[in-house]
Amino acid sequence: MDVDFVYWEDVEVGQSLPTLDFPITIKTLTLAVCGTRDLMPYHHNAAYSKQVGNRDMFVNTMFEQALFGRFVTDWCGPESDFRETSLQMIDQLCPGDIARIEGRVTDKTRVGDDHRVALEITATNHIGVAAAATATLAMPSRENGPVTPLKGLAKPQIEPHPEIPPFAQEWLGNESPRSPGGYPVSEVQIMYWCDMVEDVNPLYLDGDYSRGSRHGGVIAPPMGLITWTMARGGHQGVDFEAPDADCTDRKPWPPKEPASSGGGIPNPPGTTDTIAQGSVQTYGKPVRPGDLIYQTNEVVNCSPLKTTKLGPGYFQTNLSTFYNQDGDIVGTNLFTLLRYGGNPGQA
């Protein structure tokens, strides 16, 4: 199978990537639920999302990571590896929008054996910029050959906000136990991920290309770290004890042990709602079908109380570290959330 890809030597700083226009429809959001296993009601329940102050239901963090990932590999091909990505969610992509994805090369360098390229990417709709992203790639070299997949990764070190609230200071350094995802990584889940953003990367599909690649078989999309550790669908919702927003007396299914609620991520006092704001991910050893991914969570930063368009709230940053069943760190995710609603600051 012949597949085109780009060499590091052929990339120029400042060059633009081909533009991608991607319509957002109700089916898009349905596919996003399938692809990311995210049952938070903001992303599939229009009435609920509007009730809490949003324009409509909207695509989630993982969808935007997947769409940006597809945009990048459409350009560079499957022989480049993602080393790091960031995502800043500025506004929302809702049904009826057309997401226009544009990007350019901002840097080109060598780091050890890696031949790296940095990209800046934006997603815009009729309102303006909905999301901005960066990506760092290790690319194949005509002179030095293919990219070597990473086998090790270290956790990032974060300097807390100088005005971090006292309640959040007490959270620092408290890492949760390792918790497994609701299901092992599977080729079916990988294909659902690809279906939601129409990603044709041949490394994500069992076939001659992936089997003959330097990976020796199918790998999962690197940006899917959060998906691989999502809980079972009947456990997901704004309220861990009543996860169905349309039936608040319905308990989680299957029943959960009380100690497992919260996943090690506390809420600032008085807050009731959460909106994702930004994510920075790093990637280590590739994730493969059959892996069971474990996650630990810890709070690493929190802003003082801020005024936002959704009301007063805190910008809280959590670090998730992802391990496979062998104990290897396969990735990290620094996730910034707006915690708002209720009476922020009131215990």
C-alpha positions in Angstrom: 0.0 0.0 0.0 1.5 3.3 -1.1 0.9 6.2 1.2 2.3 9.7 0.8 4.1 11.4 3.6 6.3 14.5 4.2 10.0 14.5 5.1 11.4 17.0 7.6 13.8 18.4 5.0 10.8 19.4 2.8 9.1 21.5 5.4 9.5 25.3 5.5 8.8 27.6 8.4 5.8 29.8 7.6 4.2 27.4 5.1 0.5 26.9 5.4 -1.3 23.6 5.6 -4.3 22.8 3.3 -7.5 24.2 4.8 -10.1 21.8 6.0 -13.9 22.7 6.2 -15.8 20.4 8.5 -19.6 20.7 9.0 -20.9 20.3 12.6 -24.3 18.6 12.6 -26.5 16.7 15.1 -25.0 13.5 13.7 -21.6 14.9 14.3 -22.3 15.2 18.0 -23.9 11.7 18.0 -20.7 10.3 16.4 -18.7 12.2 18.9 -20.5 10.5 21.8 -19.7 7.1 20.1 -16.1 8.2 19.3 -15.2 9.6 22.7 -17.6 7.8 25.1 -18.3 11.2 26.6 -21.9 11.3 28.0 -21.7 14.7 29.6 -25.1 16.4 28.7 -23.5 19.5 27.2 -22.5 17.5 24.2 -25.7 15.7 23.3 -28.6 17.4 25.1 -29.5 20.8 23.6 -32.1 21.7 26.2 -29.7 21.0 29.1 -26.8 22.9 27.5 -28.9 26.0 26.8 -30.3 25.8 30.3 -26.9 26.3 31.8 -25.9 29.2 29.5 -24.5 27.7 26.3 -25.5 28.6 22.7 -26.4 24.9 22.1 -25.0 21.5 22.6 -21.4 21.5 21.4 -18.5 19.3 20.5 -16.1 18.2 23.3 -12.4 18.5 23.9 -11.6 15.1 22.5 -13.5 15.8 19.3 -11.5 19.0 18.7 -8.3 17.1 19.5 -9.3 14.4 17.0 -10.2 17.0 14.3 -6.9 18.8 14.7 -5.1 15.5 14.7 -6.8 14.5 11.4 -6.0 17.9 9.9 -2.3 17.5 10.7 -1.9 13.9 9.5 -3.8 14.6 6.3 -0.9 16.9 5.6 2.1 15.1 7.0 1.0 11.5 6.5 1.3 8.6 8.9 5.1 8.5 9.3 5.3 11.5 11.7 4.6 11.0 15.4 2.9 13.6 17.7 5.1 14.5 20.6 2.9 17.2 22.2 -0.3 19.0 21.4 -2.2 21.9 23.1 -5.8 23.0 22.8 -7.4 26.2 23.9 -11.2 26.2 23.7 -12.2 29.8 23.1 -15.8 29.4 22.0 -18.1 26.5 21.0 -18.7 24.5 17.8 -22.5 23.7 17.6 -24.8 22.1 15.1 -25.1 24.3 12.0 -21.6 25.6 12.3 -18.9 24.8 9.7 -15.5 24.5 11.4 -12.7 25.9 9.2 -9.4 24.4 10.2 -6.2 26.3 9.2 -2.6 25.9 10.2 0.9 26.9 9.5 4.5 25.8 10.4 6.0 27.9 13.1 9.3 26.2 13.9 11.7 23.5 12.6 14.4 22.1 14.8 16.3 19.0 16.0 15.9 17.6 19.5 18.3 14.7 20.1 17.4 12.1 17.4 14.1 13.9 16.7 13.6 16.0 13.6 10.8 18.3 14.9 8.3 20.7 13.4 5.9 22.9 15.4 2.5 24.0 14.1 -0.2 26.5 15.0 -3.8 25.7 14.2 -7.1 27.4 14.5 -10.8 26.3 14.2 -13.1 29.1 13.2 -16.9 29.3 12.6 -19.2 32.2 11.7 -18.7 33.8 15.1 -14.9 33.7 15.1 -12.1 31.6 16.5 -13.7 28.6 18.4 -10.4 26.8 19.3 -6.7 27.2 18.9 -4.1 24.5 19.0 -0.4 23.7 18.7 1.3 20.5 17.7 4.8 19.3 17.8 5.7 16.5 15.5 8.7 14.2 15.1 9.1 13.7 11.3 11.0 11.2 9.1 14.2 12.5 7.7 15.7 11.8 4.2 19.1 11.7 5.8 18.5 9.9 9.1 15.5 7.7 8.4 12.2 7.0 10.1 11.0 8.4 13.4 11.8 6.2 16.5 8.7 5.7 18.7 9.2 6.9 22.2 9.4 4.3 25.0 9.5 6.6 28.1 7.9 9.8 29.3 8.2 12.0 32.4 5.4 13.9 34.2 5.5 17.7 33.6 6.3 20.1 36.4 3.9 23.0 37.0 4.5 26.3 38.9 1.2 27.1 40.8 -0.5 30.5 40.5 1.0 33.0 42.9 -2.6 33.7 44.2 -3.7 30.1 44.3 -6.7 29.9 46.8 -6.0 28.3 50.2 -8.4 25.4 49.5 -6.5 24.5 46.3 -3.1 24.8 48.1 -4.2 21.9 50.2 -4.9 19.8 47.1 -1.4 20.1 45.6 0.6 16.9 45.7 -2.4 14.6 46.3 -2.3 12.1 43.5 -5.2 9.7 43.2 -4.7 5.9 42.9 -4.5 4.5 39.4 -7.9 3.9 38.0 -8.6 1.8 34.9 -10.8 2.9 32.0 -14.2 1.5 31.6 -13.1 -0.7 28.7 -9.8 -1.9 27.1 -8.7 -0.1 24.0 -10.2 -1.8 21.0 -10.1 -1.5 17.2 -13.8 -0.8 17.3 -13.4 2.2 19.6 -10.5 3.4 17.4 -12.7 3.2 14.3 -15.5 5.1 16.0 -12.9 7.8 16.8 -11.9 7.9 13.1 -15.5 7.9 11.9 -16.4 11.0 13.9 -13.8 13.2 12.1 -13.4 11.1 9.0 -9.7 10.3 9.7 -8.2 7.9 7.2 -4.8 7.5 8.9 -3.8 3.9 7.9 -2.0 3.3 11.2 -5.4 3.3 12.9 -6.8 0.5 10.8 -5.7 -3.2 10.7 -4.2 -3.7 7.3 -1.0 -4.2 5.3 0.2 -0.7 6.0 -0.1 -0.8 9.8 1.2 -4.4 10.0 4.3 -3.5 7.9 4.9 -0.1 9.7 7.6 0.7 12.2 4.8 0.1 14.9 4.2 -3.5 13.7 0.5 -3.1 13.9 -2.4 -0.8 14.7 -1.9 2.1 17.1 -4.5 4.2 18.7 -4.8 7.9 17.9 -2.4 9.6 20.4 -5.0 12.4 21.2 -7.4 9.7 22.5 -5.8 9.5 26.0 -8.9 10.8 27.7 -11.2 8.5 25.8 -9.3 5.3 26.8 -10.0 6.1 30.5 -13.6 7.3 30.2 -15.9 5.5 32.7 -18.7 3.3 31.5 -21.6 5.3 30.0 -24.0 4.8 32.9 -21.5 6.5 35.3 -21.0 9.7 33.4 -22.8 13.0 34.1 -22.6 16.3 35.9 -23.6 14.6 39.1 -21.6 11.4 39.8 -24.5 10.0 42.0 -27.2 11.0 39.5 -25.5 11.0 36.0 -28.7 11.3 33.9 -29.6 14.9 33.6 -33.1 14.1 32.4 -33.8 11.6 35.3 -32.1 12.8 38.4 -33.3 10.0 40.6 -31.6 7.4 38.4 -28.5 6.0 40.0 -25.3 5.1 38.2 -25.3 1.7 36.4 -23.7 -0.6 37.3 -23.8 0.6 40.9 -20.6 2.3 42.1 -18.7 2.2 45.3 -19.0 5.7 47.0 -15.2 5.9 47.3 -14.8 5.8 43.6 -16.8 9.0 42.9 -14.9 12.1 41.8 -11.9 10.4 40.3 -9.5 12.3 42.6 -10.5 15.7 41.2 -12.2 17.9 43.8 -14.3 20.9 42.9 -13.7 24.4 44.3 -16.2 25.2 47.1 -19.7 26.2 46.0 -19.2 25.3 42.3 -21.6 23.0 40.5 -20.7 23.1 36.8 -17.7 22.5 34.6 -16.6 23.6 31.1 -13.3 22.5 29.6 -11.0 25.4 28.7 -7.7 24.0 27.5 -5.5 20.9 27.3 -1.8 20.2 26.9 -0.9 16.6 26.1 2.4 14.8 25.8 2.7 11.3 24.3 5.0 8.4 25.1 4.8 4.8 24.1 2.0 4.2 21.6 -1.3 2.8 22.8 -2.5 -0.3 21.1 -5.7 -2.4 20.9 -5.9 -4.6 23.9 -4.2 -2.2 26.2 -6.0 -1.3 29.4 -5.1 2.3 30.2 -5.0 3.5 33.8 -5.2 7.1 35.0 -4.1 9.1 38.0 -5.4 12.6 38.7 -4.0 15.5 40.7 -4.7 19.2 41.0 -1.6 21.2 40.0 -3.0 24.7 39.8 -6.1 26.9 40.5 -6.7 30.6 39.8 -8.3 33.0 42.3 -12.0 33.6 41.7 -12.6 35.2 38.2 -15.5 36.8 36.5 -16.5 35.0 33.3 -19.4 35.2 30.8 -20.9 32.2 32.6 -20.6 33.9 36.0 -17.9 33.8 38.7 -15.6 30.8 38.7 -12.2 29.3 39.1 -9.8 28.1 36.4 -8.6 24.8 37.8 -5.7 22.8 36.2 -5.6 19.0 36.7 -2.8 16.7 35.6 -3.8 13.3 34.4 -1.1 10.7 33.9 -1.9 7.7 31.8 -0.3 4.3 32.2 -0.7 1.0 30.3 -1.1 -2.4 32.0 2.7 -2.7 32.1 3.1 0.5 34.1 4.6 2.6 31.2 3.5 6.2 31.0 1.8 6.5 27.6 0.9 10.1 28.0 0.0 13.1 30.2 -2.8 15.6 30.0 -2.8 19.0 31.7 -6.5 19.9 31.6 -7.8 23.4 32.5 -11.4 23.6 33.6 -13.7 26.5 34.4 -15.5 25.5 37.6 -18.6 27.7 38.0 -22.3 27.7 38.8 -23.9 27.5 42.3 -22.2 29.9 44.7 -18.5 29.9 44.0 -16.4 30.5 47.0 -19.2 29.5 49.4 -18.5 26.2 51.3 
